Amino acid sequence: MKDLKRKFRHNLNRAASTAKWVLCAAAIGVVVGLCSGLFGACLQYVTDLRLSHPKLLLLLPLGAPLIVGLYQRILRQRDPGTNLVLSAIHSDDELPLRMAPLIFVSTILTHLCGGSAGREGAALQFGGSVGNAIGRFLGMDKKEDHHVFIMCGMSAAFSALFGTPMAAAVFSMEVVSVGIMHYAAFLPCIVSSLIARAIAEYGFHIASPFYEIEAMPELTLRTAALISLFAVLCGFVSMLFCILLHQSGRGLQKLLPNPYLRAFFGGCLLLLLTALVGAQTYNGTGAAMIASCVDGDTASAAFLLKMVFTALTLACGYKGGEIIPTLFVGASFGSFFGNLLGFSPSLCAAVGMGALFCGVTNCPITSLLICFELFGLDALPFFLLAVGFSYTVSGYFGLYSSQKIVYSKYKSNYIDKQAE
């Protein structure tokens, strides 16, 4: 009888804990969904404004110094970006709420001026900081609760802005520590992700992207070999992109130690590069180019130019994120590869997006879910091959230096090292 009562109390506690997390995750989903919806609407507005008024590009040398000044005055430290959010999950680092309005405003300024950046990196930062603030407001100050609130906020913001709720629910758990996942956050992240996505879609009309793959080939030994070869190349391209992102910031800082001078100089370089290109193809997110590549259009060396534009944008002080530029690089590299070999450029563009995302984030499950939500299930075998090869070939490079590689990619060994 005592054993029965003990089991009953144990199950009752589980039910109470589940109900608590569902309610807390719902609250995060609502708050972050509203913030993300407003953020997405503002980004779309300033992007349309910049495209219709190209003279706004002349603000490129001025926007970066302004953002640097905002961070130095309000945050009073060098901006660690998404790395601070990841570090706060696997440590006790403070995640200040003031990061949320800072990244909100600075990312909008970046897109208004024409910086080459995404929006999901910003979403992870303000989503994590808002989720953490909600947890503290509700009195959830335990270490394990603190981590789950941050992950819920990240999932909600990613889902609202990118439109892939399944991938968003898993990404915040998978990106922190390669090799292990915080499954205790699984249900809360799902709830916050779905609620935030619904608010963004129905409240702010932020649609979920979906692309049709043209000329889907059958899976044969030849097509599997071609996709595998392409995925290996994507692994190397992802390494190159990570190195370029990290080294450009260090190199520019070494060349110009003064942050304001560095920001002005970088903005001038971006303006010069844009003038040489003669169009705004590489400014902003580049979503139009992604759609064009999936339609099968040749992109030639667009992937290289996008890497240069993005690295320079973030190095000089502009804010945003690297995820949409990563998808741009993957799609354009895939289109180039497919047209070069005469093998379904549309499929290669789709596969390239998933493979590059996996290579730079070290998140294979999230990468597969993104592929499924963006392209459907018809190309499932090709996505599986590509993500598998890219994950292995890309080594321990990654966008986020605070990401922990807990277990080796090549052996069942505990290594516990930072991403390179």
C-alpha positions in Angstrom: 0.0 0.0 0.0 2.8 2.4 0.9 4.5 1.6 -2.4 1.3 2.3 -4.3 0.9 5.7 -2.5 4.5 6.5 -3.3 4.0 5.8 -7.0 0.8 7.8 -7.0 2.5 10.8 -5.5 5.4 10.4 -8.0 3.0 10.4 -11.0 1.1 13.3 -9.5 4.3 15.3 -9.3 5.1 14.4 -12.9 1.7 15.6 -14.0 2.0 18.8 -12.1 5.5 19.4 -13.5 4.2 18.8 -17.1 1.3 21.2 -16.6 3.7 23.8 -15.2 6.0 23.6 -18.2 3.2 23.6 -20.7 1.8 26.8 -19.2 5.2 28.4 -18.9 6.1 27.4 -22.5 2.8 28.8 -23.7 3.5 32.1 -22.0 6.9 32.3 -23.7 5.4 31.3 -27.0 2.9 34.2 -26.8 5.4 36.9 -25.6 8.2 35.9 -28.0 5.7 35.2 -30.8 4.4 38.8 -30.5 7.9 40.3 -30.3 9.1 38.1 -33.2 6.1 39.0 -35.3 6.7 42.7 -34.8 10.4 42.1 -35.5 9.7 40.3 -38.8 7.2 43.0 -39.9 9.8 45.7 -39.2 12.5 43.8 -41.1 10.2 43.4 -44.1 9.3 47.1 -44.1 12.9 48.3 -44.0 13.9 45.8 -46.6 11.2 47.0 -49.0 12.2 50.6 -48.2 15.8 49.9 -49.0 15.0 48.1 -52.3 12.7 51.0 -53.4 15.2 53.7 -52.3 18.7 52.4 -53.2 20.3 55.7 -51.9 19.8 54.3 -48.4 22.9 52.2 -49.1 24.9 55.4 -48.6 24.2 54.9 -44.9 26.4 51.8 -44.8 29.5 53.6 -43.5 27.4 55.3 -40.8 25.1 52.4 -39.6 27.9 50.2 -38.2 29.5 52.9 -36.0 26.0 53.8 -34.6 25.4 50.1 -33.7 28.9 49.9 -32.1 28.1 53.0 -30.0 24.7 51.5 -28.9 26.4 48.3 -27.6 29.2 50.0 -25.9 26.9 52.5 -24.1 24.1 50.0 -23.2 25.7 46.6 -22.9 29.0 48.1 -21.7 31.0 45.2 -23.1 32.1 43.6 -26.3 29.0 42.0 -27.8 29.3 38.2 -27.5 26.2 37.7 -29.6 24.6 34.2 -29.8 27.7 32.7 -28.0 26.4 34.3 -24.7 23.0 32.6 -25.2 24.6 29.2 -25.7 27.0 29.8 -22.8 24.2 30.7 -20.5 22.5 27.3 -21.2 25.5 25.1 -20.2 26.8 27.5 -17.5 25.6 30.2 -15.0 26.5 33.1 -17.3 24.1 36.1 -17.0 21.9 36.7 -19.9 20.7 40.3 -19.6 17.3 41.3 -20.9 18.7 44.5 -22.5 20.2 42.2 -25.2 16.7 41.9 -26.6 16.0 45.5 -27.6 19.6 46.0 -28.6 19.6 43.1 -31.1 16.1 44.1 -32.3 17.1 47.7 -33.1 20.6 46.9 -34.5 19.4 44.2 -36.8 16.7 46.5 -38.3 19.4 49.1 -38.8 21.6 46.5 -40.5 18.9 45.6 -43.0 17.9 49.3 -43.6 21.5 50.2 -44.5 22.1 47.1 -46.6 24.3 44.9 -44.5 24.5 41.2 -45.5 22.9 39.3 -42.6 20.0 37.1 -41.6 17.5 37.4 -38.9 17.5 34.1 -37.1 20.8 34.8 -35.2 19.1 37.9 -33.8 16.0 35.8 -33.0 18.1 33.4 -31.0 19.5 36.2 -29.0 16.3 38.1 -28.1 14.3 34.9 -27.8 16.8 33.5 -25.3 17.0 36.7 -23.3 13.2 37.2 -23.2 12.7 33.5 -22.3 15.2 33.9 -19.5 13.5 37.1 -18.3 10.1 35.4 -18.2 11.6 32.6 -16.1 13.0 35.0 -13.6 9.7 36.9 -13.5 7.8 33.6 -12.7 10.3 32.8 -10.0 11.9 29.9 -11.9 15.4 30.5 -10.7 16.7 27.0 -10.5 19.6 26.2 -12.7 17.8 23.5 -14.7 14.7 25.7 -15.1 16.8 28.6 -16.2 18.2 26.6 -19.1 14.9 25.4 -20.3 13.4 28.9 -20.4 16.2 30.1 -22.5 15.8 27.2 -25.0 12.0 27.8 -25.1 12.6 31.4 -26.1 15.1 30.4 -28.7 12.7 27.9 -30.2 9.8 30.3 -30.2 11.7 33.1 -32.0 13.3 30.8 -34.5 10.0 29.3 -35.3 8.1 32.6 -35.6 10.7 34.2 -38.0 11.8 31.2 -40.1 8.6 29.3 -40.3 9.9 25.8 -39.4 8.4 24.9 -36.0 9.6 21.3 -36.0 13.2 22.3 -36.7 13.0 25.2 -34.3 11.8 23.0 -31.4 14.8 20.7 -31.8 17.5 23.3 -32.8 17.8 25.0 -29.4 18.3 21.6 -27.7 20.8 20.3 -30.4 23.0 23.4 -31.0 24.2 23.8 -27.4 26.1 20.5 -27.0 27.0 18.3 -30.0 26.5 14.7 -29.0 23.9 15.1 -26.3 20.5 16.8 -26.2 18.5 18.3 -23.3 15.3 16.2 -23.7 13.7 17.7 -20.6 13.2 20.8 -22.8 11.6 18.8 -25.6 7.9 19.3 -24.7 8.3 23.0 -23.6 10.2 23.8 -26.8 7.5 22.2 -28.9 4.7 24.2 -27.2 6.5 27.5 -27.4 7.6 26.9 -31.0 4.1 26.1 -32.2 2.4 28.9 -30.4 4.9 31.5 -31.6 4.6 30.3 -35.1 0.8 30.6 -35.0 1.0 34.1 -33.7 3.6 35.2 -36.4 1.5 33.6 -39.2 -2.0 34.7 -38.2 -1.2 37.8 -36.3 1.6 39.3 -38.5 1.1 37.3 -41.8 4.6 36.0 -41.8 4.3 33.0 -44.1 6.2 29.7 -43.8 8.5 29.3 -46.9 8.1 26.3 -49.1 10.0 25.5 -52.3 9.2 23.1 -55.1 12.1 21.0 -56.3 12.2 20.8 -60.1 13.2 17.7 -62.0 13.4 15.2 -59.1 15.8 12.4 -60.2 15.4 8.8 -59.0 17.7 7.4 -56.4 20.3 5.3 -58.2 23.9 4.4 -57.5 24.9 7.3 -59.8 22.7 9.9 -58.3 23.6 8.8 -54.8 27.3 9.1 -55.6 26.8 12.6 -57.1 24.9 13.8 -54.1 27.5 12.3 -51.8 30.3 14.0 -53.7 28.4 17.3 -53.5 27.8 16.9 -49.8 31.5 16.4 -49.2 32.2 19.6 -51.0 29.5 21.3 -49.0 31.3 20.2 -45.8 34.5 21.9 -47.1 32.6 25.1 -48.1 31.0 25.2 -44.6 34.5 25.0 -43.0 35.6 27.8 -45.3 32.6 29.9 -44.4 33.2 29.5 -40.6 36.9 30.3 -41.0 36.1 33.4 -43.0 33.5 34.6 -40.5 35.8 34.1 -37.5 39.1 35.3 -39.1 37.6 38.4 -40.8 36.5 39.8 -37.5 39.9 39.1 -35.9 41.8 40.4 -38.9 39.8 43.7 -39.1 40.2 44.2 -35.4 43.9 43.7 -35.6 44.1 46.1 -38.5 41.9 48.8 -36.9 41.8 48.4 -33.1 39.4 51.4 -32.8 35.9 50.0 -33.0 34.4 53.1 -34.5 37.0 53.5 -37.2 36.8 49.7 -37.9 33.0 50.0 -38.3 33.3 53.0 -40.6 36.0 51.4 -42.8 34.0 48.2 -43.1 30.9 50.0 -44.1 32.8 51.9 -46.8 34.1 48.5 -48.1 30.6 47.1 -48.2 29.4 50.2 -50.1 32.2 49.8 -52.6 31.6 46.1 -53.1 27.9 46.8 -53.7 28.7 49.5 -56.2 31.0 47.0 -58.0 28.3 44.3 -58.1 25.8 46.9 -59.4 22.8 45.4 -57.6 21.6 44.6 -54.1 21.9 40.8 -54.7 24.2 40.3 -51.7 22.7 42.9 -49.4 20.2 41.9 -46.8 19.1 38.2 -46.5 19.2 37.4 -50.2 15.9 35.4 -50.0 15.1 36.1 -53.7 18.4 34.5 -54.8 17.6 31.4 -52.7 14.2 31.0 -54.5 15.9 31.6 -57.9 18.5 28.9 -57.2 15.9 26.3 -56.2 14.1 27.1 -59.5 17.3 26.0 -61.2 18.9 29.2 -62.2 22.7 29.3 -62.5 24.3 31.2 -59.6 28.0 30.9 -60.7 30.3 32.4 -58.0 27.4 33.9 -56.0 28.2 31.7 -53.0 31.7 33.1 -52.7 30.5 36.7 -52.9 27.8 36.1 -50.3 30.4 34.7 -47.9 32.6 37.8 -48.4 29.7 40.2 -47.9 28.4 38.5 -44.8 31.8 38.1 -43.2 32.6 41.8 -43.8 29.1 42.9 -42.5 29.5 41.1 -39.2 33.2 41.9 -38.8 32.6 45.7 -39.0 29.9 45.7 -36.3 26.5 45.1 -38.1 24.2 42.6 -36.5 21.8 39.9 -37.6 22.6 36.3 -38.1 24.5 33.8 -40.3 21.7 31.3 -40.9 19.9 32.8 -43.9 23.3 33.7 -45.5 24.3 30.1 -45.0 21.2 28.9 -46.8 22.0 31.4 -49.6 25.5 30.0 -49.9 24.2 26.4 -49.9 21.6 27.1 -52.5 23.9 29.1 -54.9 26.7 26.5 -54.5 24.2 23.8 -55.2 22.9 25.5 -58.3 26.4 26.1 -59.5 27.4 22.4 -59.0 24.2 21.1 -60.6 24.5 23.3 -63.7 28.2 22.4 -64.0 27.5 18.7 -64.0 24.1 18.8 -65.7 22.5 17.2 -62.6 19.2 18.7 -61.3 20.4 22.2 -60.2 17.1 22.5 -58.3 17.7 19.4 -56.2 21.4 20.4 -55.6 20.3 23.8 -54.4 17.9 22.3 -51.9 20.4 19.7 -50.8 23.1 22.4 -50.5 20.9 24.4 -48.1 20.5 21.5 -45.7 24.1 20.4 -46.0 25.6 23.8 -45.4 23.3 24.4 -42.5 24.4 21.1 -40.9 28.1 21.9 -41.6 28.1 25.3 -39.9 25.8 24.4 -37.0 26.7 20.7 -36.4 23.0 20.0 -36.0 22.1 17.0 -38.3 18.6 16.4 -36.9 17.6 20.0 -37.2 19.0 20.1 -40.7 16.9 17.2 -41.8 13.8 18.8 -40.3 14.5 22.1 -42.0 14.8 20.2 -45.3 11.5 18.4 -44.7 9.6 21.6 -43.8 11.1 23.6 -46.7 11.0 21.0 -49.5 8.7 18.1 -48.4 9.6 14.4 -48.2 10.2 13.5 -51.8 13.9 14.1 -51.7 14.3 12.3 -48.3 17.1 9.9 -49.3 19.2 12.7 -50.9 18.8 14.9 -47.7 19.9 12.0 -45.5 23.0 11.3 -47.5 23.9 15.0 -47.8 23.4 15.8 -44.1 25.4 12.7 -43.0 28.4 13.5 -45.2 28.4 17.2 -44.4 28.2 16.6 -40.7 31.2 14.3 -40.8 33.4 16.2 -43.3 32.9 19.6 -41.6 34.8 18.5 -38.6 34.6 20.6 -35.4 34.1 23.9 -37.1 31.0 25.9 -36.3 29.4 29.3 -36.3 29.3 29.5 -32.5 32.5 29.2 -30.4 30.5 28.6 -27.3 29.0 25.4 -28.8 30.4 22.3 -27.0 31.4 19.2 -28.9 30.7 16.7 -26.2 31.2 13.5 -28.2 33.5 12.9 -31.2 31.9 12.9 -34.6 34.1 9.9 -35.6 34.2 7.7 -32.5 32.1 7.1 -29.4 34.5 9.2 -27.4 33.8 11.9 -24.9 36.0 14.9 -25.9 34.2 18.0 -24.5 35.8 20.7 -26.7 34.6 24.0 -28.0 33.7 24.4 -31.7 36.4 25.9 -33.8 
